[in-house]
Amino acid sequence: MSTHSQSPEPSAPLSSQTKHHGSGRHWTDEESALLEKHREEYRDANDAARAEIFSRVLQDMLDILPNGKSFKKEERSAVKKDIKEWFARYSRKRSQKMPRMGKSWHARCVFQHENKDAIDTEAKRLCAEAIEEGQKRPKGGDPTHFYFRERVVTQMMGKLKKREKDVLQRTAEEYNKKGVDPELKSKLAVKNCTARMHAFSKELYDTMGVWVFILGCYLKPNGNLDVSTYDFNQELGNGKDFIDNHSWTFHEEGISVSSWRAHNEEYYGLEDLALAEGGHRSRGAMTLEKNLYLEPILPNPSKPPLKTSCPVSLNICLLRSCSWAE
């Protein structure tokens, strides 16, 4: 059922053209398709990019709406409010303790990646002109070229032919399915690997009480191989870093299951634990205090008790596979 009024010029008030349930607007299929087209792009964008995207969506939406180009200020404001509410509801970034390992690629993002130098050059030129004219940022101070990048991207993409835009879209789809090119993977590894390893380690300990010691490997942009260890246990649950406590043997003997087990048994006082069948070890006995109703009081999982049973410890070796020339 269409939500638009069929009355001729002048246009009917926006309230008569749309129906609302609470604050939600009834969008037509064509209007919904326009919003869906930009949903992921809007979700992954920063504030400056979102302003550019919103402006484009608003103009396209006014082209779709009957008599949209002749809307008065109040009617345009109502459309803007509805679009903002839709993006706020359907493009919201969910709370995540651990950062995403990648982002959703779209044509605009691919264009920025492939034309970064040209975009920065033009943005810096516009920034220099703005400073000469005495323009200031809203909170004071001279503007930086980052304030002009999204405007430059929009202008440059506006000059592209449909065939060129289709190529960008196909590239974005390929990146989303199979990952980005090796060069960008390498740059992302240098920039984000340590932070991701830290988030991974913290997530495992906070949710399951698991400590990890990680070996990582990736190819750096200069062609050299980076082999690193990631050990954040000193800050997790008052634990101990494996390397700091075994530095005299680690570089010569490396890490083994027995050394990893001995490290944790030393901390928790579990030297007498015997290996269970299948490689698992039995849990140490633990006496729990009881409340007035004789119910056992469970310990705080964020404060592992000493000289008692310990959380499961996990040793992980991660290898980032990258292709490079022999």
C-alpha positions in Angstrom: 0.0 0.0 0.0 1.5 3.3 -1.0 2.0 5.9 1.7 2.1 8.9 -0.6 -0.8 11.3 -1.2 -2.0 11.4 -4.9 -3.1 15.0 -4.6 -1.8 17.4 -7.3 0.2 20.6 -6.7 0.6 22.1 -4.3 1.9 19.2 -2.3 -0.1 18.0 0.7 1.5 18.3 4.1 4.0 15.6 4.8 1.8 14.3 7.7 -0.9 13.4 5.2 1.6 11.7 2.9 3.0 9.3 5.4 1.7 7.1 8.2 3.5 6.7 11.5 3.4 4.1 14.2 5.0 5.9 17.1 8.1 7.5 15.5 8.5 5.0 12.7 7.7 6.0 9.1 6.1 3.6 6.6 8.6 3.5 3.8 7.8 2.4 0.3 9.8 -0.3 -1.4 11.7 2.3 -3.5 12.4 4.4 -0.4 13.5 1.4 1.6 15.8 0.3 -1.2 17.6 3.7 -1.2 18.1 3.5 2.6 19.3 -0.1 2.5 21.8 0.8 -0.3 23.6 3.1 2.1 23.1 1.4 5.4 26.4 -0.4 5.7 28.3 2.5 4.3 26.7 4.8 6.8 27.4 2.4 9.7 31.1 2.1 9.0 31.7 5.8 8.3 33.0 8.5 10.7 31.1 11.6 11.5 32.3 13.6 8.6 31.6 10.8 6.1 28.1 10.3 7.6 27.3 13.9 7.0 28.2 13.5 3.3 26.2 10.2 3.0 23.2 11.7 4.7 23.2 14.7 2.4 23.2 12.4 -0.7 20.5 10.2 0.7 18.3 13.2 1.5 18.6 14.6 -2.0 17.9 11.2 -3.6 14.9 10.8 -1.2 13.5 14.2 -2.2 13.7 13.0 -5.9 11.7 10.0 -5.0 9.0 11.7 -3.0 6.1 13.3 -4.9 6.8 17.0 -5.2 9.8 16.5 -2.9 11.8 19.2 -4.6 9.2 21.8 -3.7 8.9 20.8 -0.1 8.8 23.6 2.4 11.3 23.9 5.2 9.0 22.1 7.7 8.4 19.2 5.3 12.1 18.8 4.5 12.9 18.8 8.2 10.4 16.0 8.7 12.0 13.9 6.0 15.5 14.5 7.5 14.2 13.5 10.9 12.7 10.2 9.5 15.9 9.4 7.7 18.0 10.0 10.8 15.7 7.8 12.8 16.0 5.0 10.3 19.8 5.1 10.2 19.9 5.4 14.0 17.8 2.2 14.3 19.2 0.1 11.5 22.8 1.3 11.2 23.7 1.1 14.9 27.0 -0.4 15.8 26.5 -3.1 18.3 28.6 -3.0 21.4 31.6 -5.4 21.0 34.2 -6.1 23.6 36.5 -7.5 20.9 37.1 -5.3 17.8 35.9 -6.6 14.5 38.6 -8.3 12.5 37.5 -6.5 9.3 35.0 -4.0 8.0 32.4 -4.1 5.3 33.7 -2.8 2.1 31.7 -0.6 -0.3 32.4 1.3 -3.5 33.3 4.5 -1.7 35.7 2.8 0.6 37.5 1.1 -2.2 37.8 4.4 -4.1 39.3 6.0 -1.0 41.8 3.1 -0.7 42.9 3.2 -4.3 43.1 7.0 -4.6 44.4 7.9 -1.1 47.3 10.1 -2.3 45.2 12.1 -4.8 42.5 12.6 -2.2 44.9 13.8 0.4 46.6 16.1 -2.1 43.4 17.8 -3.0 42.2 18.0 0.6 45.4 19.6 1.7 45.0 22.2 -1.1 41.5 23.1 0.0 42.7 23.2 3.6 45.4 25.7 2.7 43.0 27.9 0.9 40.6 27.8 3.8 43.3 28.8 6.2 44.4 31.7 4.0 40.7 32.9 4.0 40.7 32.8 7.8 38.3 29.9 8.3 38.3 28.3 11.7 37.0 25.1 13.2 33.8 25.3 15.3 35.8 24.9 18.5 38.6 27.2 17.4 41.9 26.6 15.6 42.8 26.1 11.9 41.1 23.3 10.0 43.0 20.3 8.9 42.9 18.4 5.6 40.8 15.7 7.3 37.8 18.1 7.3 37.9 18.2 3.5 38.6 14.6 2.6 35.0 13.4 2.4 34.0 16.5 0.3 36.9 15.7 -2.1 35.8 12.0 -2.3 32.3 13.0 -3.1 33.5 15.4 -5.8 35.9 12.9 -7.4 33.4 10.0 -7.4 30.8 12.3 -9.0 33.0 12.5 -12.1 33.2 8.7 -12.4 31.4 6.9 -15.2 28.9 4.2 -14.5 31.4 1.5 -15.7 34.0 2.8 -13.2 31.5 2.7 -10.4 30.5 -0.8 -11.3 34.2 -1.9 -11.1 34.5 -0.3 -7.6 31.4 -2.2 -6.5 32.6 -5.5 -7.8 35.9 -4.9 -6.0 34.1 -4.2 -2.8 32.1 -7.4 -3.1 35.3 -9.4 -3.7 37.0 -7.8 -0.6 33.9 -8.7 1.5 34.0 -12.3 0.3 37.8 -13.1 0.1 39.5 -10.3 2.0 41.6 -7.4 0.9 44.7 -7.4 -1.2 48.0 -8.6 0.4 49.4 -5.1 0.6 46.5 -3.8 2.7 46.5 -6.9 4.8 50.1 -6.2 5.7 49.5 -2.6 6.6 46.5 -3.6 8.8 48.6 -6.2 10.5 51.2 -3.6 11.5 48.6 -1.2 12.6 46.1 -3.5 14.4 47.6 -6.8 15.3 48.7 -6.0 18.8 45.4 -4.4 19.7 43.5 -7.3 18.3 45.6 -9.9 20.2 45.1 -7.9 23.4 41.4 -7.8 22.9 41.2 -11.5 22.1 43.2 -12.3 25.3 41.1 -10.1 27.5 37.8 -11.4 26.0 38.8 -15.0 26.8 39.9 -14.3 30.3 36.9 -12.0 31.1 34.3 -14.5 29.8 35.9 -17.9 30.6 39.0 -17.4 32.8 41.3 -18.6 30.1 44.9 -17.3 29.8 46.6 -17.4 26.5 50.2 -17.1 25.2 50.2 -16.3 21.4 52.8 -16.6 18.7 52.0 -14.4 15.7 53.6 -14.1 12.3 52.9 -11.7 9.4 54.7 -10.1 6.4 55.4 -6.4 6.9 55.1 -3.9 4.0 58.8 -3.8 3.5 58.9 -7.5 2.8 60.4 -8.6 6.2 58.8 -11.3 8.3 57.5 -10.2 11.7 57.4 -13.0 14.3 56.1 -11.8 17.7 54.9 -13.1 21.0 51.8 -11.7 22.6 51.5 -12.2 26.4 49.1 -9.9 28.4 48.7 -12.2 31.4 50.4 -9.8 33.9 47.3 -7.5 33.6 44.7 -10.2 33.5 43.5 -11.5 36.9 46.8 -10.6 38.6 48.5 -13.3 36.5 52.1 -13.6 35.5 53.7 -13.0 32.0 55.2 -16.2 30.7 58.1 -14.6 29.0 59.1 -12.4 32.0 59.2 -15.5 34.2 60.9 -17.8 31.7 63.1 -15.4 29.8 66.2 -17.5 30.5 64.8 -20.5 28.7 62.2 -19.2 26.3 64.5 -18.0 23.5 66.6 -21.2 23.7 63.9 -23.8 24.3 60.7 -22.0 23.3 57.3 -22.8 24.8 56.0 -26.3 25.3 52.9 -27.8 26.8 54.9 -28.9 29.8 56.5 -25.5 30.4 53.2 -23.8 30.0 51.6 -26.1 32.5 54.5 -25.7 34.9 54.2 -22.0 34.7 50.5 -22.0 35.7 51.0 -24.7 38.3 53.7 -22.6 40.0 51.3 -19.7 40.2 48.3 -21.7 41.4 50.2 -24.2 43.5 49.0 -27.3 41.6 52.3 -29.3 41.3 50.5 -32.4 42.6 47.9 -32.5 39.8 48.0 -35.7 37.7 47.3 -35.8 34.1 43.9 -37.2 33.4 43.2 -39.7 30.6 43.2 -38.1 27.2 45.6 -35.3 28.1 43.2 -33.4 30.4 44.1 -32.8 34.0 41.8 -33.2 37.0 40.7 -30.2 39.0 42.1 -29.6 42.5 39.8 -30.0 45.5 38.1 -26.7 46.5 36.2 -26.0 49.7 33.5 -23.4 49.4 32.2 -21.3 52.3 28.5 -21.5 53.0 25.9 -18.9 53.8 23.2 -19.0 56.5 21.1 -21.3 54.4 24.0 -23.7 54.0 24.3 -22.9 50.4 27.8 -22.8 48.9 29.1 -19.3 48.1 30.7 -19.2 44.7 34.0 -17.3 44.4 34.3 -14.1 42.3 35.6 -15.3 38.9 37.6 -12.1 38.4 39.7 -13.0 41.4 41.1 -16.5 41.0 41.8 -18.0 44.4 45.4 -19.0 45.2 46.4 -22.6 46.0 43.2 -23.9 44.5 41.9 -25.0 41.2 42.8 -22.8 38.2 41.0 -21.7 35.0 41.8 -23.6 31.9 44.9 -22.3 30.2 45.2 -22.3 26.5 48.3 -22.1 24.3 47.6 -20.7 20.8 49.9 -20.4 17.9 48.6 -18.0 15.2 50.1 -17.7 11.7 49.0 -15.0 9.4 49.4 -16.4 5.9 50.6 -13.9 3.4 51.9 -14.4 -0.1 55.2 -13.0 -1.0 57.8 -13.3 -3.7 60.5 -16.0 -3.2 
